[in-house]
């Protein structure tokens, strides 16, 4: 946890920052809000590729999250930078390829902050990219599974301190 601000900072990362990582960002924010832990967390998302920078969240992700009562208003794709390593406690890729690219951009992972989202659950695996599969339902289910497991992991850590509920 970033003790200076007494807040846990999470960055969700995928290739373009228009499908999976914004889905994970907003699902995690929703889970945190429902547990009344907003003051304990900061969640954002970024891309490993510059292809989609400045573009809004993919319509398939927006549609799926809207069905769940979750808005992505105001989110536009941004690029992961080396400086992000010092800003975040958890840098979470959606698939192994994202992690590989993240490590190149970040210059390594000396503090063990970089993992895949589903590495926190009972069935570690990649989250399929709905840009290619077209299946935002499966991606949503996987993202929810991963976010739930990541949040439980963080809340079970001693570093969560007063944020455990």
Secondary structure, 3 states (H helix, E strand, C coil): CECCCCEEEEEEEECCCCCHHHHHHHHHHHHHHHCCCHHHEEEEEEECCCCCCCCECCHHHHHHHHHCCCCCCCCECCECCCCHHHHCCEEEECCHHHHHHHHHHHCCCCCCCEEEHHHHCCCCCCCCCHHHHCCHHHHHHHHHHHHHHHHHHHHHCHHHHHHCC
